[in-house]
Amino acid sequence: MLEMIETLSKIEHGFRPMEIEAQKLFESNSRTESLSLAMLLLEDRRYQIRSVGVFLLGYLSSTDKTALQLLRNKVCTDESWQVQEIMAKAFDQFCKDTGYEKSMPVIRDWLSDPHPNVCRAVTEGLRIWTGRPYFKNNPGIAIQLISRHRGHESEYLRKSVGNSLRDISKKYKELIENEISSWDLSDKRVYFTYKLIIKSKYHD
């Protein structure tokens, strides 16, 4: 463990080494042990080590409510943007392991959370939404879910919303046009998101 921490703490770019280490820990320990390890790693001062803990929670979350709650209630408060990126990946892991359609109640619930990082874990984690099972066949539902935060006070979340909808516009230009045609562009926050979506002119 100490060797792993020493090695990972020197990494400055990329998340793959942390993910690989989390996979190793998950596969070589019981779920109870993995949860304890994740909680321990979350307390480390280095974001690289906390990231391993977040990845571990992602692997556990589909069968362990405590792991999912830790992502939602604890990890969301981490000040590291890198950790927030891993939180998004961990939420997608939950949806993948649970099944995207079966995850819909949790997806909707997280999108209703007052903390913007919880909402962003959903909007960012499922990118590209229409490349995921269920949403691939239901792009309109994906657009509806993402768009609800188009005017959120958090710019961090709005950037994710705009980028996610721009992703979808590559294949579903008309659906995106129909959605944004009803937006109130006099709202500066909504206009910010709108500009992100149209900046590449739908990739024509």
Backbone as CSV, one residue per row, in Angstrom:
resi,resn,N_x,N_y,N_z,CA_x,CA_y,CA_z,C_x,C_y,C_z
1,MET,0.827,-1.204,0.000,0.000,0.000,0.000,0.863,1.257,0.000
2,LEU,1.894,1.283,0.837,2.766,2.459,0.911,3.486,2.698,-0.412
3,GLU,3.892,1.611,-1.058,4.555,1.744,-2.360,3.594,2.311,-3.396
4,MET,2.354,1.858,-3.370,1.337,2.358,-4.292,1.114,3.854,-4.088
5,ILE,1.006,4.261,-2.832,0.776,5.665,-2.517,1.931,6.522,-2.991
6,GLU,3.143,6.041,-2.757,4.332,6.793,-3.168,4.382,6.958,-4.677
7,THR,4.048,5.898,-5.398,4.091,5.938,-6.863,3.013,6.851,-7.431
8,LEU,1.772,6.683,-6.967,0.663,7.445,-7.523,0.724,8.925,-7.168
9,SER,1.274,9.238,-6.024,1.318,10.636,-5.600,2.221,11.488,-6.487
10,LYS,3.051,10.844,-7.297,3.954,11.569,-8.193,3.325,11.829,-9.572
11,ILE,2.172,11.217,-9.826,1.519,11.375,-11.129,0.852,12.738,-11.211
12,GLU,1.114,13.457,-12.283,0.559,14.795,-12.443,-0.538,14.863,-13.508
13,HIS,-0.572,13.902,-14.406,-1.552,13.951,-15.484,-2.164,12.570,-15.698
14,GLY,-3.465,12.554,-15.948,-4.145,11.306,-16.276,-4.663,10.573,-15.051
15,PHE,-5.700,9.766,-15.284,-6.369,9.043,-14.202,-6.242,7.525,-14.315
16,ARG,-5.744,7.052,-15.427,-5.722,5.609,-15.656,-4.933,4.832,-14.595
17,PRO,-3.754,5.305,-14.151,-3.030,4.550,-13.118,-3.827,4.391,-11.828
18,MET,-4.602,5.426,-11.459,-5.422,5.329,-10.253,-6.539,4.313,-10.439
19,GLU,-7.100,4.301,-11.644,-8.172,3.352,-11.938,-7.658,1.917,-11.895
20,ILE,-6.489,1.701,-12.460,-5.897,0.359,-12.461,-5.635,-0.116,-11.035
21,GLU,-5.116,0.780,-10.204,-4.828,0.409,-8.817,-6.118,0.091,-8.068
22,ALA,-7.158,0.872,-8.325,-8.449,0.613,-7.678,-9.010,-0.742,-8.107
23,GLN,-8.857,-1.080,-9.374,-9.314,-2.384,-9.865,-8.595,-3.518,-9.149
24,LYS,-7.300,-3.352,-8.967,-6.507,-4.374,-8.274,-6.987,-4.550,-6.832
25,LEU,-7.215,-3.436,-6.161,-7.667,-3.499,-4.772,-9.054,-4.132,-4.680
26,PHE,-9.920,-3.783,-5.607,-11.282,-4.304,-5.610,-11.293,-5.808,-5.849
27,GLU,-10.450,-6.258,-6.745,-10.422,-7.676,-7.108,-9.708,-8.542,-6.076
28,SER,-8.870,-7.941,-5.247,-8.080,-8.722,-4.292,-8.578,-8.614,-2.853
29,ASN,-9.674,-7.882,-2.663,-10.228,-7.726,-1.325,-11.730,-8.002,-1.343
30,SER,-12.258,-8.338,-0.171,-13.700,-8.505,-0.060,-14.349,-7.134,-0.204
31,ARG,-15.657,-7.122,-0.401,-16.355,-5.843,-0.535,-16.282,-5.032,0.763
32,THR,-16.351,-5.716,1.873,-16.228,-5.018,3.153,-14.852,-4.393,3.289
33,GLU,-13.832,-5.149,2.934,-12.457,-4.631,3.005,-12.255,-3.495,2.012
34,SER,-12.840,-3.634,0.832,-12.706,-2.594,-0.190,-13.344,-1.286,0.267
35,LEU,-14.489,-1.385,0.925,-15.154,-0.182,1.424,-14.307,0.487,2.495
36,SER,-13.732,-0.302,3.378,-12.867,0.254,4.429,-11.647,0.925,3.825
37,LEU,-11.072,0.311,2.805,-9.926,0.901,2.122,-10.306,2.214,1.451
38,ALA,-11.462,2.213,0.800,-11.907,3.422,0.120,-12.072,4.567,1.105
39,MET,-12.668,4.293,2.247,-12.878,5.326,3.255,-11.556,5.848,3.800
40,LEU,-10.597,4.954,3.931,-9.260,5.356,4.387,-8.574,6.236,3.353
41,LEU,-8.643,5.838,2.094,-7.982,6.579,1.020,-8.590,7.964,0.821
42,LEU,-9.881,8.084,1.089,-10.557,9.377,0.931,-10.027,10.436,1.891
43,GLU,-9.371,10.013,2.951,-8.858,10.954,3.941,-7.441,11.431,3.623
44,ASP,-6.843,10.900,2.572,-5.467,11.284,2.232,-5.432,12.720,1.703
45,ARG,-4.354,13.415,1.949,-4.242,14.809,1.509,-3.983,14.933,0.018
46,ARG,-3.540,13.835,-0.626,-3.201,13.876,-2.050,-4.394,13.422,-2.898
47,TYR,-4.715,14.250,-3.904,-5.899,13.943,-4.713,-5.737,12.619,-5.453
48,GLN,-4.506,12.272,-5.809,-4.292,11.017,-6.537,-4.752,9.815,-5.705
49,ILE,-4.466,9.871,-4.418,-4.819,8.760,-3.539,-6.315,8.764,-3.252
50,ARG,-6.875,9.951,-3.056,-8.330,10.036,-2.870,-9.049,9.518,-4.110
51,SER,-8.462,9.759,-5.277,-9.070,9.299,-6.528,-9.181,7.777,-6.569
52,VAL,-8.180,7.091,-6.054,-8.253,5.628,-5.986,-9.453,5.216,-5.136
53,GLY,-9.638,5.921,-4.023,-10.779,5.633,-3.164,-12.103,5.864,-3.859
54,VAL,-12.180,6.911,-4.671,-13.421,7.213,-5.392,-13.700,6.149,-6.453
55,PHE,-12.665,5.733,-7.167,-12.837,4.646,-8.128,-13.361,3.392,-7.420
56,LEU,-12.808,3.100,-6.249,-13.251,1.933,-5.484,-14.736,2.045,-5.129
57,LEU,-15.153,3.223,-4.716,-16.567,3.425,-4.392,-17.445,3.182,-5.616
58,GLY,-16.948,3.569,-6.782,-17.699,3.330,-8.007,-17.923,1.852,-8.264
59,TYR,-16.896,1.050,-8.033,-17.018,-0.393,-8.241,-17.975,-1.024,-7.230
60,LEU,-18.038,-0.439,-6.052,-18.869,-0.992,-4.979,-20.317,-0.516,-5.028
61,SER,-20.545,0.633,-5.641,-21.798,1.364,-5.457,-23.064,0.659,-5.926
62,SER,-22.961,-0.217,-6.925,-24.170,-0.863,-7.429,-24.740,-1.884,-6.445
63,THR,-23.910,-2.333,-5.500,-24.364,-3.338,-4.532,-24.202,-2.876,-3.086
64,ASP,-23.655,-1.685,-2.904,-23.403,-1.189,-1.553,-23.931,0.236,-1.428
65,LYS,-25.021,0.408,-0.703,-25.650,1.720,-0.556,-24.731,2.717,0.136
66,THR,-23.902,2.209,1.055,-22.979,3.098,1.764,-21.988,3.728,0.796
67,ALA,-21.509,2.941,-0.154,-20.562,3.453,-1.149,-21.207,4.546,-1.983
68,LEU,-22.445,4.322,-2.402,-23.152,5.316,-3.204,-23.410,6.586,-2.392
69,GLN,-23.741,6.420,-1.127,-23.973,7.570,-0.256,-22.696,8.363,-0.024
70,LEU,-21.579,7.682,0.089,-20.303,8.374,0.273,-19.965,9.220,-0.952
71,LEU,-20.245,8.691,-2.132,-20.024,9.470,-3.348,-20.864,10.737,-3.321
72,ARG,-22.119,10.567,-2.967,-23.061,11.690,-3.020,-22.829,12.720,-1.911
73,ASN,-22.547,12.244,-0.712,-22.507,13.144,0.433,-21.116,13.600,0.853
74,LYS,-20.105,12.809,0.535,-18.743,13.165,0.960,-17.859,13.592,-0.206
75,VAL,-17.812,12.748,-1.231,-16.907,13.037,-2.344,-17.296,14.336,-3.048
76,CYS,-18.583,14.638,-3.069,-19.038,15.849,-3.757,-18.450,17.117,-3.160
77,THR,-17.983,17.062,-1.916,-17.436,18.250,-1.251,-15.930,18.386,-1.449
78,ASP,-15.318,17.409,-2.099,-13.870,17.467,-2.329,-13.546,18.647,-3.241
79,GLU,-12.563,19.449,-2.877,-12.239,20.660,-3.619,-11.384,20.415,-4.863
80,SER,-10.924,19.201,-5.047,-10.090,18.881,-6.212,-10.950,18.623,-7.444
81,TRP,-10.693,19.337,-8.525,-11.455,19.092,-9.754,-11.158,17.699,-10.291
82,GLN,-9.933,17.209,-10.022,-9.594,15.861,-10.482,-10.479,14.818,-9.797
83,VAL,-10.691,15.001,-8.511,-11.542,14.074,-7.769,-12.983,14.151,-8.284
84,GLN,-13.425,15.351,-8.645,-14.780,15.497,-9.193,-14.919,14.776,-10.534
85,GLU,-13.841,14.774,-11.330,-13.870,14.016,-12.580,-14.029,12.525,-12.302
86,ILE,-13.334,12.036,-11.283,-13.433,10.615,-10.939,-14.804,10.296,-10.354
87,MET,-15.375,11.239,-9.628,-16.731,11.036,-9.111,-17.707,10.806,-10.259
88,ALA,-17.547,11.576,-11.326,-18.404,11.399,-12.498,-18.208,10.009,-13.097
89,LYS,-16.972,9.570,-13.179,-16.683,8.238,-13.700,-17.271,7.156,-12.788
90,ALA,-17.196,7.403,-11.488,-17.728,6.436,-10.527,-19.247,6.319,-10.650
91,PHE,-19.911,7.444,-10.891,-21.367,7.379,-11.052,-21.729,6.617,-12.320
92,ASP,-20.979,6.833,-13.375,-21.240,6.084,-14.600,-21.009,4.589,-14.375
93,GLN,-20.008,4.257,-13.559,-19.758,2.851,-13.234,-20.969,2.254,-12.522
94,PHE,-21.545,3.028,-11.612,-22.766,2.581,-10.926,-23.872,2.293,-11.937
95,CYS,-24.083,3.225,-12.874,-25.144,3.062,-13.874,-24.866,1.876,-14.796
96,LYS,-23.624,1.709,-15.166,-23.239,0.595,-16.047,-23.503,-0.737,-15.361
97,ASP,-23.091,-0.840,-14.099,-23.251,-2.104,-13.374,-24.711,-2.374,-13.017
98,THR,-25.473,-1.320,-12.774,-26.883,-1.462,-12.417,-27.756,-1.639,-13.649
99,GLY,-27.326,-1.018,-14.748,-28.140,-0.921,-15.957,-28.677,0.495,-16.028
100,TYR,-28.502,1.153,-17.173,-28.861,2.558,-17.270,-30.356,2.804,-17.075
101,GLU,-31.173,1.943,-17.626,-32.612,2.137,-17.443,-33.016,1.924,-15.993
102,LYS,-32.471,0.890,-15.372,-32.783,0.626,-13.971,-32.242,1.725,-13.056
103,SER,-31.237,2.451,-13.542,-30.635,3.525,-12.745,-31.415,4.825,-12.809
104,MET,-32.459,4.871,-13.628,-33.181,6.127,-13.836,-33.671,6.788,-12.532
105,PRO,-34.218,6.046,-11.578,-34.636,6.716,-10.334,-33.478,7.412,-9.625
106,VAL,-32.311,6.775,-9.630,-31.135,7.373,-8.982,-30.620,8.550,-9.804
107,ILE,-30.629,8.408,-11.118,-30.217,9.507,-11.989,-31.072,10.738,-11.725
108,ARG,-32.372,10.556,-11.692,-33.278,11.683,-11.440,-33.069,12.259,-10.036
109,ASP,-32.861,11.374,-9.086,-32.670,11.814,-7.701,-31.395,12.654,-7.569
110,TRP,-30.312,12.184,-8.156,-29.049,12.934,-8.090,-29.171,14.266,-8.820
111,LEU,-29.895,14.298,-9.913,-30.070,15.551,-10.643,-30.916,16.553,-9.868
112,SER,-31.588,16.096,-8.826,-32.396,16.976,-7.979,-31.634,17.418,-6.731
113,ASP,-30.410,16.961,-6.598,-29.624,17.284,-5.408,-29.248,18.765,-5.393
114,PRO,-29.253,19.405,-4.235,-28.888,20.826,-4.160,-27.417,21.109,-4.420
115,HIS,-26.566,20.098,-4.295,-25.137,20.325,-4.526,-24.824,20.182,-6.017
116,PRO,-24.242,21.205,-6.637,-23.971,21.144,-8.079,-23.025,20.025,-8.492
117,ASN,-22.116,19.629,-7.603,-21.187,18.559,-7.961,-21.872,17.204,-8.070
118,VAL,-22.962,17.025,-7.322,-23.743,15.788,-7.433,-24.446,15.758,-8.788
119,CYS,-25.043,16.882,-9.157,-25.705,16.974,-10.464,-24.697,16.788,-11.591
120,ARG,-23.538,17.399,-11.448,-22.519,17.318,-12.496,-21.983,15.898,-12.648
121,ALA,-21.927,15.142,-11.552,-21.477,13.750,-11.661,-22.354,12.983,-12.638
122,VAL,-23.626,13.364,-12.714,-24.551,12.714,-13.642,-24.363,13.262,-15.052
123,THR,-24.441,14.589,-15.210,-24.363,15.169,-16.554,-23.023,14.867,-17.217
124,GLU,-21.964,14.854,-16.425,-20.631,14.607,-16.979,-20.323,13.119,-17.070
125,GLY,-20.746,12.368,-16.069,-20.401,10.958,-16.014,-20.994,10.133,-17.148
126,LEU,-22.185,10.512,-17.605,-22.856,9.733,-18.637,-22.533,10.184,-20.060
127,ARG,-21.638,11.160,-20.207,-21.235,11.575,-21.558,-20.497,10.437,-22.258
128,ILE,-20.694,10.207,-23.518,-21.736,10.819,-24.311,-23.030,10.057,-24.033
129,TRP,-24.050,10.770,-23.543,-25.275,10.119,-23.078,-25.877,9.197,-24.124
130,THR,-25.969,9.652,-25.347,-26.622,8.858,-26.386,-25.731,7.737,-26.917
131,GLY,-24.570,7.567,-26.314,-23.741,6.411,-26.589,-23.937,5.321,-25.542
132,ARG,-24.741,5.640,-24.530,-25.008,4.702,-23.448,-26.288,3.901,-23.738
133,PRO,-26.327,2.650,-23.271,-27.566,1.883,-23.415,-28.746,2.648,-22.820
134,TYR,-29.912,2.403,-23.335,-31.177,3.064,-22.995,-31.247,4.454,-23.610
135,PHE,-30.293,5.327,-23.313,-30.330,6.678,-23.857,-30.021,6.685,-25.356
136,LYS,-29.338,5.662,-25.815,-29.076,5.536,-27.253,-30.398,5.439,-28.014
137,ASN,-31.369,4.779,-27.383,-32.688,4.622,-28.009,-33.696,5.665,-27.526
138,ASN,-33.289,6.462,-26.558,-34.183,7.480,-26.003,-33.444,8.812,-25.852
139,PRO,-32.970,9.365,-26.963,-32.200,10.610,-26.867,-32.994,11.768,-26.286
140,GLY,-34.295,11.783,-26.533,-35.130,12.859,-26.011,-35.134,12.904,-24.494
141,ILE,-35.117,11.730,-23.873,-35.089,11.672,-22.408,-33.768,12.216,-21.893
142,ALA,-32.674,11.851,-22.568,-31.355,12.360,-22.180,-31.330,13.882,-22.251
143,ILE,-31.839,14.427,-23.340,-31.851,15.886,-23.537,-32.673,16.566,-22.451
144,GLN,-33.816,15.990,-22.143,-34.693,16.561,-21.117,-34.006,16.575,-19.755
145,LEU,-33.351,15.482,-19.418,-32.691,15.380,-18.124,-31.533,16.367,-17.991
146,ILE,-30.729,16.449,-19.021,-29.557,17.330,-18.981,-29.979,18.790,-18.948
147,SER,-30.977,19.135,-19.745,-31.359,20.537,-19.936,-31.922,21.203,-18.693
148,ARG,-32.348,20.446,-17.736,-32.966,21.042,-16.558,-32.024,21.970,-15.807
149,HIS,-30.711,21.781,-16.000,-29.740,22.624,-15.296,-29.068,23.644,-16.210
150,ARG,-29.744,23.991,-17.294,-29.170,24.952,-18.240,-28.936,26.331,-17.619
151,GLY,-29.714,26.673,-16.601,-29.572,27.982,-15.977,-29.073,27.913,-14.545
152,HIS,-28.409,26.836,-14.202,-27.937,26.663,-12.825,-26.915,27.739,-12.465
153,GLU,-26.887,28.092,-11.192,-25.948,29.130,-10.742,-24.495,28.687,-10.837
154,SER,-24.245,27.386,-10.851,-22.881,26.873,-10.944,-22.407,26.842,-12.393
155,GLU,-21.396,27.622,-12.701,-20.838,27.619,-14.056,-20.217,26.264,-14.382
156,TYR,-19.629,25.649,-13.368,-19.016,24.329,-13.522,-20.036,23.319,-14.039
157,LEU,-21.248,23.364,-13.474,-22.317,22.472,-13.908,-22.828,22.873,-15.282
158,ARG,-23.006,24.169,-15.511,-23.521,24.625,-16.807,-22.573,24.257,-17.951
159,LYS,-21.286,24.283,-17.695,-20.330,23.870,-18.727,-20.542,22.409,-19.094
160,SER,-20.797,21.590,-18.101,-21.050,20.177,-18.357,-22.347,19.993,-19.134
161,VAL,-23.365,20.768,-18.765,-24.656,20.698,-19.466,-24.483,21.082,-20.931
162,GLY,-23.819,22.207,-21.166,-23.620,22.668,-22.543,-22.806,21.699,-23.372
163,ASN,-21.736,21.186,-22.794,-20.888,20.247,-23.530,-21.602,18.929,-23.793
164,SER,-22.405,18.495,-22.830,-23.149,17.241,-23.004,-24.182,17.360,-24.118
165,LEU,-24.878,18.491,-24.153,-25.872,18.692,-25.206,-25.209,18.890,-26.565
166,ARG,-24.041,19.515,-26.582,-23.316,19.650,-27.844,-22.875,18.280,-28.364
167,ASP,-22.480,17.394,-27.454,-22.159,16.014,-27.841,-23.333,15.390,-28.591
168,ILE,-24.513,15.519,-28.001,-25.710,14.896,-28.566,-26.080,15.525,-29.902
169,SER,-25.775,16.819,-30.053,-26.144,17.513,-31.290,-25.433,16.953,-32.518
170,LYS,-24.355,16.220,-32.320,-23.632,15.641,-33.459,-24.519,14.649,-34.227
171,LYS,-25.376,13.944,-33.501,-26.257,12.963,-34.137,-27.724,13.387,-34.132
172,TYR,-28.064,14.263,-33.210,-29.480,14.630,-33.058,-29.638,16.144,-33.088
173,LYS,-29.186,16.733,-34.188,-29.229,18.191,-34.350,-30.639,18.743,-34.188
174,GLU,-31.619,18.097,-34.815,-32.989,18.608,-34.784,-33.569,18.569,-33.375
175,LEU,-33.288,17.503,-32.635,-33.794,17.397,-31.274,-33.216,18.501,-30.385
176,ILE,-31.936,18.779,-30.573,-31.301,19.839,-29.783,-31.860,21.200,-30.182
177,GLU,-32.047,21.417,-31.462,-32.614,22.689,-31.923,-34.015,22.907,-31.350
178,ASN,-34.797,21.847,-31.326,-36.143,21.948,-30.763,-36.093,22.288,-29.272
179,GLU,-35.137,21.702,-28.583,-35.012,21.959,-27.146,-34.610,23.404,-26.875
180,ILE,-33.558,23.871,-27.507,-33.043,25.199,-27.166,-33.895,26.332,-27.747
181,SER,-34.788,26.005,-28.674,-35.645,27.038,-29.258,-36.607,27.632,-28.236
182,SER,-36.843,26.898,-27.158,-37.783,27.371,-26.137,-37.076,28.019,-24.946
183,TRP,-35.765,28.091,-24.996,-35.023,28.626,-23.861,-35.139,30.145,-23.777
184,ASP,-35.108,30.650,-22.591,-35.137,32.091,-22.350,-33.703,32.620,-22.399
185,LEU,-33.321,33.125,-23.545,-31.940,33.561,-23.736,-31.655,34.927,-23.123
186,SER,-32.663,35.546,-22.548,-32.425,36.790,-21.816,-31.805,36.504,-20.447
187,ASP,-31.890,35.247,-20.041,-31.249,34.808,-18.796,-29.771,34.560,-19.111
188,LYS,-28.875,35.277,-18.462,-27.448,35.197,-18.778,-26.877,33.799,-18.557
189,ARG,-27.391,33.120,-17.564,-26.887,31.769,-17.304,-27.328,30.798,-18.403
190,VAL,-28.571,30.915,-18.808,-29.077,30.069,-19.891,-28.339,30.390,-21.191
191,TYR,-28.102,31.652,-21.439,-27.404,32.055,-22.663,-25.980,31.508,-22.680
192,PHE,-25.344,31.474,-21.526,-23.999,30.891,-21.400,-24.004,29.445,-21.895
193,THR,-24.986,28.670,-21.435,-25.098,27.264,-21.829,-25.416,27.142,-23.319
194,TYR,-26.317,27.983,-23.773,-26.707,28.010,-25.191,-25.489,28.229,-26.092
195,LYS,-24.643,29.173,-25.717,-23.458,29.477,-26.524,-22.509,28.289,-26.596
196,LEU,-22.399,27.540,-25.541,-21.557,26.343,-25.552,-22.078,25.319,-26.555
197,ILE,-23.384,25.206,-26.635,-23.990,24.213,-27.522,-23.806,24.577,-28.981
198,ILE,-23.961,25.854,-29.309,-23.966,26.259,-30.720,-22.605,26.724,-31.233
199,LYS,-21.592,26.739,-30.397,-20.329,27.344,-30.811,-19.689,26.664,-32.014
200,SER,-20.013,25.408,-32.232,-19.480,24.716,-33.408,-20.521,24.569,-34.503
201,LYS,-21.640,25.329,-34.365,-22.717,25.305,-35.350,-23.178,23.885,-35.642
202,TYR,-23.320,23.111,-34.556,-23.793,21.722,-34.669,-22.903,20.867,-35.559
203,HIS,-21.643,21.297,-35.675,-20.645,20.468,-36.360,-20.932,20.320,-37.845
204,ASP,-21.585,21.302,-38.454,-21.832,21.249,-39.902,-20.519,21.416,-40.659
